[in-house]
């Protein structure tokens, strides 16, 4: 499964565009959908994307965009692994956020690859068994 991080969704949904008229992250997501790749969205990413959307109409539009994708809800096991990942990163001198290690643990538990443009995951993947694909 390909797990798409907040950073990629944010780039895909913003208004800056490439020469073809779509943000590169949107082109990537469209290609994954066309290729029938299994795509997952961690619940915390769903929450991050919808938080701060002021207009109800925009909230509902964004919710509909994300609706077709599998929402990966965190279990106790995910949280326990996230705490372990946090401690591993911390012991290697990395400051990581609880949200990022929860996204990492969710990705690892489904044996997925995280699609991200967040450099923190690149640094984390040097110390934990996280498969990451970086998008510029």
N, C-alpha and C positions, 0 to 999 in steps of 0.2 A: 504494500500500500504506500502511496505517496501522501505524506502529511504536509499540508501547506501552512506555513507560519504566518503570523500577523503581518510581518514586514512585507511579504510577497503579496498578500491580499491588499494591503494598503497601497502598494505601488500599482497593482492591477486596477484599483478602483479610483485612483487619482486622475486628475484632468490632464497632466502633462503627457504628451504623445510623441511617438516616433514618426518617421516619415510616412508610414502606412496609416496613421491615424489612431493607433491603439498603443497604450503603454506596453513595453516589452513583457512585463509580468502578465498582462492580460493575454497577450499572444501565446505565452507559454501555457497558461491555464486552459485557454481555448484548445490548444493542440492536445493537451492531456485528455480533455473531454472527448474530442474527436477520436482520439486513439483508444477510447474506452479504458483508460487507466483508472484503477481504483483510487479515489481521492478521499482523504480523511481530514477533518477539521477538529482539532482538540476543542473541547467545550470551553476552555479558558480563552482560546483564540476567538471563538464565537462571541464570548462575553467582551473581550477587548475591542473587537470590531464594532459591536453594537453600543458599547458604552460611550456616552457623550454625544450620541446622535440626538439632536434636539427635536427635530420635526418628526412627528409620528409617521407621516407619509414616507419620509426618507428611511426611517427605521424599518418600516414594513417592506420597502423596496429592497433594502439591503438584506433583510431576512429572507426574502424570496430568492435573491441571488444565491444565497448560501444553502437554501433548503434542499437542493438535490444531492448534496454531498453528505457522506457519512459523518455524523457528529460523534467524536470519540470522548465518551464521558469517563472521567477519572474515578477509579475505584480506590479502596484502601491500599491495595497492592501498588497502584501507581504512585500514591502519596508516599508510601514507604520507600519505594525506589527513588523517588524524587529527593527525599531527605538524604539517602545514601549518596546520590549523585552530587548533591550540594556539598556534603561533607568531603567527598573525594576532590571536587574542584577546589574547595576552600583549602584543603591540605596541600594542594599544588599551587597555592598562591593566586587562585582566580576568584574574583568577586563575581558571583552570579546571582541572578534574581530567582526567588522561589517560583515565579511564573515560568521562567525559561527552563528550569530543571523539571517542572511538571510537564511542559511541552516535550522535553527530551524523553522523559520516562514514558509518556504516552506513546511516543513514536517507537521507542525501543520495545515496549510491551506488545505492539502489533507487528513487530519485525519490519517496520517501515523505514522509509528514507524521508528525512525532513528536507523540504524545499524551503530555503530561507535566503535572505540577504543580510541577515544580522550576523555580524562578525563575532559576537559572543559565542555563537554555536560552533564556529570554526575553532576557537580556542578550547571550548569544552570538549570537542571531538578528539582533541589530542590526548585527553585523559580518561575519557569514557568511551564505551563501545556504541557510539552513535553514528549511524550512516547519514551523511549530510550531502545535499546537492546545493551549491551556492549559485544564486542568481544575482547578477550585477544590476 
